Amino acid sequence: MIENNKNFAVINEAYPHLGRKLKLFWGCPEFNVLINELQTDTRGGSRAGFPGTVLNALFMLALEHEEAFPQLVRKQADQWIATRKR
């Protein structure tokens, strides 16, 4: 359960609105999309970024989600294989 996760607690304490979204999407494919959006600047450089503790907690939470729900891990295309096929 995400509520008992120490990394979730760090994020939720600093950004409760993100905590609600992470809790909602925990165990769903949308969780990965949300994590990627949080780690990417989609505002043309106007985003201040997260404090290091929150950024680390997001990263660790993403790893924990992958471990808990391996069936939801996105398969990354192997660029070396794609390059060799050209």
Backbone atoms as SQL, in Angstrom:
CREATE TABLE atoms (id INTEGER PRIMARY KEY, chain TEXT, resi INTEGER, resn TEXT, atom TEXT, x REAL, y REAL, z REAL);
INSERT INTO atoms VALUES
  (1, 'A', 1, 'MET', 'N', 0.836, -1.178, 0.000),
  (2, 'A', 1, 'MET', 'CA', 0.000, 0.000, 0.000),
  (3, 'A', 1, 'MET', 'C', 0.881, 1.242, 0.000),
  (4, 'A', 2, 'ILE', 'N', 0.595, 2.121, -0.894),
  (5, 'A', 2, 'ILE', 'CA', 1.414, 3.316, -1.077),
  (6, 'A', 2, 'ILE', 'C', 1.392, 4.238, 0.149),
  (7, 'A', 3, 'GLU', 'N', 0.315, 4.233, 0.901),
  (8, 'A', 3, 'GLU', 'CA', 0.204, 5.118, 2.064),
  (9, 'A', 3, 'GLU', 'C', 1.292, 4.846, 3.098),
  (10, 'A', 4, 'ASN', 'N', 1.805, 3.624, 3.142),
  (11, 'A', 4, 'ASN', 'CA', 2.824, 3.235, 4.109),
  (12, 'A', 4, 'ASN', 'C', 4.243, 3.374, 3.569),
  (13, 'A', 5, 'ASN', 'N', 4.388, 3.924, 2.362),
  (14, 'A', 5, 'ASN', 'CA', 5.679, 4.021, 1.711),
  (15, 'A', 5, 'ASN', 'C', 6.381, 5.316, 2.131),
  (16, 'A', 6, 'LYS', 'N', 7.645, 5.208, 2.558),
  (17, 'A', 6, 'LYS', 'CA', 8.381, 6.381, 3.039),
  (18, 'A', 6, 'LYS', 'C', 8.641, 7.384, 1.916),
  (19, 'A', 7, 'ASN', 'N', 8.858, 6.923, 0.692),
  (20, 'A', 7, 'ASN', 'CA', 9.075, 7.839, -0.430),
  (21, 'A', 7, 'ASN', 'C', 7.786, 8.584, -0.781),
  (22, 'A', 8, 'PHE', 'N', 6.685, 7.872, -0.735),
  (23, 'A', 8, 'PHE', 'CA', 5.396, 8.529, -0.947),
  (24, 'A', 8, 'PHE', 'C', 5.167, 9.603, 0.110),
  (25, 'A', 9, 'ALA', 'N', 5.522, 9.307, 1.349),
  (26, 'A', 9, 'ALA', 'CA', 5.320, 10.264, 2.445),
  (27, 'A', 9, 'ALA', 'C', 6.102, 11.554, 2.206),
  (28, 'A', 10, 'VAL', 'N', 7.327, 11.439, 1.705),
  (29, 'A', 10, 'VAL', 'CA', 8.147, 12.619, 1.409),
  (30, 'A', 10, 'VAL', 'C', 7.456, 13.491, 0.360),
  (31, 'A', 11, 'ILE', 'N', 6.979, 12.857, -0.710),
  (32, 'A', 11, 'ILE', 'CA', 6.316, 13.586, -1.797),
  (33, 'A', 11, 'ILE', 'C', 5.000, 14.178, -1.321),
  (34, 'A', 12, 'ASN', 'N', 4.213, 13.372, -0.637),
  (35, 'A', 12, 'ASN', 'CA', 2.891, 13.799, -0.188),
  (36, 'A', 12, 'ASN', 'C', 2.973, 14.963, 0.807),
  (37, 'A', 13, 'GLU', 'N', 3.988, 14.940, 1.648),
  (38, 'A', 13, 'GLU', 'CA', 4.133, 16.026, 2.624),
  (39, 'A', 13, 'GLU', 'C', 4.458, 17.349, 1.923),
  (40, 'A', 14, 'ALA', 'N', 5.318, 17.287, 0.922),
  (41, 'A', 14, 'ALA', 'CA', 5.730, 18.510, 0.214),
  (42, 'A', 14, 'ALA', 'C', 4.711, 18.958, -0.830),
  (43, 'A', 15, 'TYR', 'N', 4.071, 17.988, -1.487),
  (44, 'A', 15, 'TYR', 'CA', 3.144, 18.280, -2.586),
  (45, 'A', 15, 'TYR', 'C', 1.912, 17.379, -2.473),
  (46, 'A', 16, 'PRO', 'N', 0.978, 17.719, -1.595),
  (47, 'A', 16, 'PRO', 'CA', -0.198, 16.860, -1.389),
  (48, 'A', 16, 'PRO', 'C', -1.000, 16.593, -2.671),
  (49, 'A', 17, 'HIS', 'N', -1.042, 17.560, -3.586),
  (50, 'A', 17, 'HIS', 'CA', -1.778, 17.341, -4.833),
  (51, 'A', 17, 'HIS', 'C', -1.119, 16.245, -5.669),
  (52, 'A', 18, 'LEU', 'N', 0.206, 16.155, -5.635),
  (53, 'A', 18, 'LEU', 'CA', 0.899, 15.067, -6.323),
  (54, 'A', 18, 'LEU', 'C', 0.680, 13.748, -5.591),
  (55, 'A', 19, 'GLY', 'N', 0.669, 13.814, -4.282),
  (56, 'A', 19, 'GLY', 'CA', 0.402, 12.613, -3.493),
  (57, 'A', 19, 'GLY', 'C', -0.942, 12.002, -3.845),
  (58, 'A', 20, 'ARG', 'N', -1.946, 12.847, -4.031),
  (59, 'A', 20, 'ARG', 'CA', -3.281, 12.336, -4.404),
  (60, 'A', 20, 'ARG', 'C', -3.240, 11.650, -5.766),
  (61, 'A', 21, 'LYS', 'N', -2.518, 12.241, -6.718),
  (62, 'A', 21, 'LYS', 'CA', -2.424, 11.630, -8.057),
  (63, 'A', 21, 'LYS', 'C', -1.647, 10.319, -8.009),
  (64, 'A', 22, 'LEU', 'N', -0.528, 10.316, -7.291),
  (65, 'A', 22, 'LEU', 'CA', 0.270, 9.093, -7.190),
  (66, 'A', 22, 'LEU', 'C', -0.531, 7.972, -6.542),
  (67, 'A', 23, 'LYS', 'N', -1.275, 8.317, -5.516),
  (68, 'A', 23, 'LYS', 'CA', -2.123, 7.333, -4.822),
  (69, 'A', 23, 'LYS', 'C', -3.208, 6.795, -5.756),
  (70, 'A', 24, 'LEU', 'N', -3.803, 7.690, -6.544),
  (71, 'A', 24, 'LEU', 'CA', -4.861, 7.300, -7.473),
  (72, 'A', 24, 'LEU', 'C', -4.348, 6.337, -8.547),
  (73, 'A', 25, 'PHE', 'N', -3.137, 6.602, -9.062),
  (74, 'A', 25, 'PHE', 'CA', -2.603, 5.819, -10.179),
  (75, 'A', 25, 'PHE', 'C', -1.704, 4.659, -9.755),
  (76, 'A', 26, 'TRP', 'N', -1.456, 4.488, -8.468),
  (77, 'A', 26, 'TRP', 'CA', -0.612, 3.383, -7.993),
  (78, 'A', 26, 'TRP', 'C', -1.196, 2.058, -8.468),
  (79, 'A', 27, 'GLY', 'N', -0.397, 1.263, -9.134),
  (80, 'A', 27, 'GLY', 'CA', -0.844, -0.032, -9.635),
  (81, 'A', 27, 'GLY', 'C', -1.503, 0.037, -11.002),
  (82, 'A', 28, 'CYS', 'N', -1.463, 1.205, -11.629),
  (83, 'A', 28, 'CYS', 'CA', -2.078, 1.415, -12.953),
  (84, 'A', 28, 'CYS', 'C', -0.998, 1.850, -13.945),
  (85, 'A', 29, 'PRO', 'N', -1.220, 1.599, -15.240),
  (86, 'A', 29, 'PRO', 'CA', -0.250, 2.049, -16.250),
  (87, 'A', 29, 'PRO', 'C', -0.051, 3.567, -16.237),
  (88, 'A', 30, 'GLU', 'N', -1.066, 4.308, -15.841),
  (89, 'A', 30, 'GLU', 'CA', -0.979, 5.766, -15.806),
  (90, 'A', 30, 'GLU', 'C', 0.068, 6.273, -14.806),
  (91, 'A', 31, 'PHE', 'N', 0.423, 5.442, -13.837),
  (92, 'A', 31, 'PHE', 'CA', 1.440, 5.828, -12.864),
  (93, 'A', 31, 'PHE', 'C', 2.754, 6.153, -13.568),
  (94, 'A', 32, 'ASN', 'N', 3.145, 5.299, -14.506),
  (95, 'A', 32, 'ASN', 'CA', 4.386, 5.514, -15.247),
  (96, 'A', 32, 'ASN', 'C', 4.335, 6.802, -16.062),
  (97, 'A', 33, 'VAL', 'N', 3.195, 7.069, -16.658),
  (98, 'A', 33, 'VAL', 'CA', 3.020, 8.302, -17.438),
  (99, 'A', 33, 'VAL', 'C', 3.179, 9.509, -16.517),
  (100, 'A', 34, 'LEU', 'N', 2.546, 9.468, -15.355),
  (101, 'A', 34, 'LEU', 'CA', 2.630, 10.572, -14.400),
  (102, 'A', 34, 'LEU', 'C', 4.064, 10.799, -13.952),
  (103, 'A', 35, 'ILE', 'N', 4.773, 9.749, -13.595),
  (104, 'A', 35, 'ILE', 'CA', 6.163, 9.868, -13.156),
  (105, 'A', 35, 'ILE', 'C', 7.010, 10.500, -14.259),
  (106, 'A', 36, 'ASN', 'N', 6.819, 10.053, -15.492),
  (107, 'A', 36, 'ASN', 'CA', 7.581, 10.635, -16.601),
  (108, 'A', 36, 'ASN', 'C', 7.260, 12.110, -16.782),
  (109, 'A', 37, 'GLU', 'N', 6.005, 12.474, -16.662),
  (110, 'A', 37, 'GLU', 'CA', 5.617, 13.881, -16.791),
  (111, 'A', 37, 'GLU', 'C', 6.232, 14.730, -15.672),
  (112, 'A', 38, 'LEU', 'N', 6.304, 14.177, -14.475),
  (113, 'A', 38, 'LEU', 'CA', 6.861, 14.915, -13.346),
  (114, 'A', 38, 'LEU', 'C', 8.367, 15.122, -13.481),
  (115, 'A', 39, 'GLN', 'N', 9.023, 14.229, -14.205),
  (116, 'A', 39, 'GLN', 'CA', 10.473, 14.312, -14.351),
  (117, 'A', 39, 'GLN', 'C', 10.897, 15.026, -15.635),
  (118, 'A', 40, 'THR', 'N', 9.934, 15.539, -16.396),
  (119, 'A', 40, 'THR', 'CA', 10.221, 16.214, -17.657),
  (120, 'A', 40, 'THR', 'C', 9.644, 17.624, -17.622),
  (121, 'A', 41, 'ASP', 'N', 10.428, 18.574, -18.070),
  (122, 'A', 41, 'ASP', 'CA', 9.947, 19.959, -18.130),
  (123, 'A', 41, 'ASP', 'C', 9.059, 20.108, -19.351),
  (124, 'A', 42, 'THR', 'N', 7.774, 20.314, -19.103),
  (125, 'A', 42, 'THR', 'CA', 6.807, 20.491, -20.182),
  (126, 'A', 42, 'THR', 'C', 6.326, 21.939, -20.257),
  (127, 'A', 43, 'ARG', 'N', 7.020, 22.822, -19.543),
  (128, 'A', 43, 'ARG', 'CA', 6.599, 24.223, -19.481),
  (129, 'A', 43, 'ARG', 'C', 7.632, 25.171, -20.090),
  (130, 'A', 44, 'GLY', 'N', 8.470, 24.663, -20.959),
  (131, 'A', 44, 'GLY', 'CA', 9.431, 25.512, -21.638),
  (132, 'A', 44, 'GLY', 'C', 10.461, 26.169, -20.736),
  (133, 'A', 45, 'GLY', 'N', 10.866, 25.498, -19.693),
  (134, 'A', 45, 'GLY', 'CA', 11.886, 26.029, -18.800),
  (135, 'A', 45, 'GLY', 'C', 11.364, 26.897, -17.671),
  (136, 'A', 46, 'SER', 'N', 10.062, 27.055, -17.567),
  (137, 'A', 46, 'SER', 'CA', 9.518, 27.903, -16.506),
  (138, 'A', 46, 'SER', 'C', 9.272, 27.143, -15.204),
  (139, 'A', 47, 'ARG', 'N', 9.506, 25.867, -15.213),
  (140, 'A', 47, 'ARG', 'CA', 9.311, 25.042, -14.020),
  (141, 'A', 47, 'ARG', 'C', 10.557, 25.113, -13.143),
  (142, 'A', 48, 'ALA', 'N', 10.381, 25.336, -11.874),
  (143, 'A', 48, 'ALA', 'CA', 11.507, 25.481, -10.945),
  (144, 'A', 48, 'ALA', 'C', 12.188, 24.147, -10.645),
  (145, 'A', 49, 'GLY', 'N', 11.476, 23.067, -10.739),
  (146, 'A', 49, 'GLY', 'CA', 12.037, 21.765, -10.398),
  (147, 'A', 49, 'GLY', 'C', 11.741, 21.398, -8.957),
  (148, 'A', 50, 'PHE', 'N', 11.947, 20.148, -8.640),
  (149, 'A', 50, 'PHE', 'CA', 11.680, 19.643, -7.299),
  (150, 'A', 50, 'PHE', 'C', 12.940, 19.720, -6.447),
  (151, 'A', 51, 'PRO', 'N', 12.770, 19.865, -5.145),
  (152, 'A', 51, 'PRO', 'CA', 13.929, 19.739, -4.250),
  (153, 'A', 51, 'PRO', 'C', 14.516, 18.335, -4.393),
  (154, 'A', 52, 'GLY', 'N', 15.792, 18.214, -4.119),
  (155, 'A', 52, 'GLY', 'CA', 16.482, 16.936, -4.275),
  (156, 'A', 52, 'GLY', 'C', 15.827, 15.777, -3.546),
  (157, 'A', 53, 'THR', 'N', 15.329, 16.027, -2.334),
  (158, 'A', 53, 'THR', 'CA', 14.709, 14.939, -1.569),
  (159, 'A', 53, 'THR', 'C', 13.453, 14.429, -2.263),
  (160, 'A', 54, 'VAL', 'N', 12.683, 15.342, -2.855),
  (161, 'A', 54, 'VAL', 'CA', 11.451, 14.947, -3.545),
  (162, 'A', 54, 'VAL', 'C', 11.796, 14.249, -4.850),
  (163, 'A', 55, 'LEU', 'N', 12.771, 14.772, -5.583),
  (164, 'A', 55, 'LEU', 'CA', 13.180, 14.145, -6.838),
  (165, 'A', 55, 'LEU', 'C', 13.677, 12.724, -6.594),
  (166, 'A', 56, 'ASN', 'N', 14.473, 12.554, -5.552),
  (167, 'A', 56, 'ASN', 'CA', 14.954, 11.218, -5.195),
  (168, 'A', 56, 'ASN', 'C', 13.795, 10.313, -4.812),
  (169, 'A', 57, 'ALA', 'N', 12.844, 10.830, -4.047),
  (170, 'A', 57, 'ALA', 'CA', 11.682, 10.032, -3.636),
  (171, 'A', 57, 'ALA', 'C', 10.851, 9.618, -4.855),
  (172, 'A', 58, 'LEU', 'N', 10.707, 10.511, -5.831),
  (173, 'A', 58, 'LEU', 'CA', 9.975, 10.166, -7.063),
  (174, 'A', 58, 'LEU', 'C', 10.684, 9.040, -7.800),
  (175, 'A', 59, 'PHE', 'N', 12.000, 9.160, -7.912),
  (176, 'A', 59, 'PHE', 'CA', 12.783, 8.130, -8.589),
  (177, 'A', 59, 'PHE', 'C', 12.651, 6.780, -7.885),
  (178, 'A', 60, 'MET', 'N', 12.802, 6.793, -6.567),
  (179, 'A', 60, 'MET', 'CA', 12.708, 5.549, -5.803),
  (180, 'A', 60, 'MET', 'C', 11.303, 4.954, -5.867),
  (181, 'A', 61, 'LEU', 'N', 10.293, 5.812, -5.813),
  (182, 'A', 61, 'LEU', 'CA', 8.911, 5.338, -5.900),
  (183, 'A', 61, 'LEU', 'C', 8.654, 4.693, -7.258),
  (184, 'A', 62, 'ALA', 'N', 9.223, 5.264, -8.313),
  (185, 'A', 62, 'ALA', 'CA', 9.079, 4.674, -9.646),
  (186, 'A', 62, 'ALA', 'C', 9.709, 3.285, -9.686),
  (187, 'A', 63, 'LEU', 'N', 10.873, 3.134, -9.082),
  (188, 'A', 63, 'LEU', 'CA', 11.525, 1.814, -9.034),
  (189, 'A', 63, 'LEU', 'C', 10.693, 0.821, -8.228),
  (190, 'A', 64, 'GLU', 'N', 10.142, 1.280, -7.123),
  (191, 'A', 64, 'GLU', 'CA', 9.315, 0.406, -6.285),
  (192, 'A', 64, 'GLU', 'C', 8.045, -0.003, -7.024),
  (193, 'A', 65, 'HIS', 'N', 7.496, 0.910, -7.817),
  (194, 'A', 65, 'HIS', 'CA', 6.297, 0.588, -8.603),
  (195, 'A', 65, 'HIS', 'C', 6.632, -0.481, -9.645),
  (196, 'A', 66, 'GLU', 'N', 7.787, -0.336, -10.303),
  (197, 'A', 66, 'GLU', 'CA', 8.213, -1.336, -11.288),
  (198, 'A', 66, 'GLU', 'C', 8.381, -2.709, -10.647),
  (199, 'A', 67, 'GLU', 'N', 8.936, -2.722, -9.448),
  (200, 'A', 67, 'GLU', 'CA', 9.142, -3.987, -8.739),
  (201, 'A', 67, 'GLU', 'C', 7.809, -4.612, -8.313),
  (202, 'A', 68, 'ALA', 'N', 6.900, -3.779, -7.842),
  (203, 'A', 68, 'ALA', 'CA', 5.607, -4.277, -7.361),
  (204, 'A', 68, 'ALA', 'C', 4.683, -4.682, -8.513),
  (205, 'A', 69, 'PHE', 'N', 4.832, -4.010, -9.666),
  (206, 'A', 69, 'PHE', 'CA', 3.935, -4.251, -10.806),
  (207, 'A', 69, 'PHE', 'C', 4.752, -4.436, -12.085),
  (208, 'A', 70, 'PRO', 'N', 5.540, -5.520, -12.171),
  (209, 'A', 70, 'PRO', 'CA', 6.410, -5.710, -13.343),
  (210, 'A', 70, 'PRO', 'C', 5.631, -5.804, -14.657),
  (211, 'A', 71, 'GLN', 'N', 4.393, -6.209, -14.593),
  (212, 'A', 71, 'GLN', 'CA', 3.587, -6.321, -15.807),
  (213, 'A', 71, 'GLN', 'C', 3.262, -4.955, -16.415),
  (214, 'A', 72, 'LEU', 'N', 3.462, -3.888, -15.658),
  (215, 'A', 72, 'LEU', 'CA', 3.163, -2.538, -16.145),
  (216, 'A', 72, 'LEU', 'C', 4.400, -1.800, -16.647),
  (217, 'A', 73, 'VAL', 'N', 5.569, -2.440, -16.536),
  (218, 'A', 73, 'VAL', 'CA', 6.800, -1.793, -16.983),
  (219, 'A', 73, 'VAL', 'C', 6.779, -1.699, -18.493),
  (220, 'A', 74, 'ARG', 'N', 7.030, -0.488, -18.979),
  (221, 'A', 74, 'ARG', 'CA', 7.073, -0.279, -20.427),
  (222, 'A', 74, 'ARG', 'C', 8.332, -0.904, -20.991),
  (223, 'A', 75, 'LYS', 'N', 8.180, -1.582, -22.090),
  (224, 'A', 75, 'LYS', 'CA', 9.325, -2.161, -22.776),
  (225, 'A', 75, 'LYS', 'C', 9.971, -1.067, -23.622),
  (226, 'A', 76, 'GLN', 'N', 11.230, -0.801, -23.360),
  (227, 'A', 76, 'GLN', 'CA', 11.975, 0.189, -24.135),
  (228, 'A', 76, 'GLN', 'C', 12.579, -0.511, -25.353),
  (229, 'A', 77, 'ALA', 'N', 12.430, 0.087, -26.507),
  (230, 'A', 77, 'ALA', 'CA', 13.028, -0.471, -27.713),
  (231, 'A', 77, 'ALA', 'C', 14.543, -0.401, -27.586),
  (232, 'A', 78, 'ASP', 'N', 15.186, -1.477, -27.919),
  (233, 'A', 78, 'ASP', 'CA', 16.645, -1.527, -27.884),
  (234, 'A', 78, 'ASP', 'C', 17.187, -0.820, -29.120),
  (235, 'A', 79, 'GLN', 'N', 17.793, 0.353, -28.938),
  (236, 'A', 79, 'GLN', 'CA', 18.271, 1.136, -30.067),
  (237, 'A', 79, 'GLN', 'C', 19.380, 0.437, -30.822),
  (238, 'A', 80, 'TRP', 'N', 20.167, -0.372, -30.146),
  (239, 'A', 80, 'TRP', 'CA', 21.245, -1.076, -30.837),
  (240, 'A', 80, 'TRP', 'C', 20.678, -2.098, -31.804),
  (241, 'A', 81, 'ILE', 'N', 19.616, -2.774, -31.415),
  (242, 'A', 81, 'ILE', 'CA', 18.979, -3.736, -32.312),
  (243, 'A', 81, 'ILE', 'C', 18.375, -3.011, -33.506),
  (244, 'A', 82, 'ALA', 'N', 17.675, -1.898, -33.222),
  (245, 'A', 82, 'ALA', 'CA', 17.061, -1.133, -34.306),
  (246, 'A', 82, 'ALA', 'C', 18.119, -0.622, -35.280),
  (247, 'A', 83, 'THR', 'N', 19.279, -0.204, -34.774),
  (248, 'A', 83, 'THR', 'CA', 20.349, 0.320, -35.619),
  (249, 'A', 83, 'THR', 'C', 20.930, -0.786, -36.494),
  (250, 'A', 84, 'ARG', 'N', 21.096, -1.976, -35.955),
  (251, 'A', 84, 'ARG', 'CA', 21.680, -3.086, -36.718),
  (252, 'A', 84, 'ARG', 'C', 20.767, -3.551, -37.841),
  (253, 'A', 85, 'LYS', 'N', 19.472, -3.332, -37.699),
  (254, 'A', 85, 'LYS', 'CA', 18.523, -3.797, -38.715),
  (255, 'A', 85, 'LYS', 'C', 18.462, -2.874, -39.926),
  (256, 'A', 86, 'ARG', 'N', 19.111, -1.724, -39.856),
  (257, 'A', 86, 'ARG', 'CA', 19.060, -0.757, -40.958),
  (258, 'A', 86, 'ARG', 'C', 19.908, -1.191, -42.111);
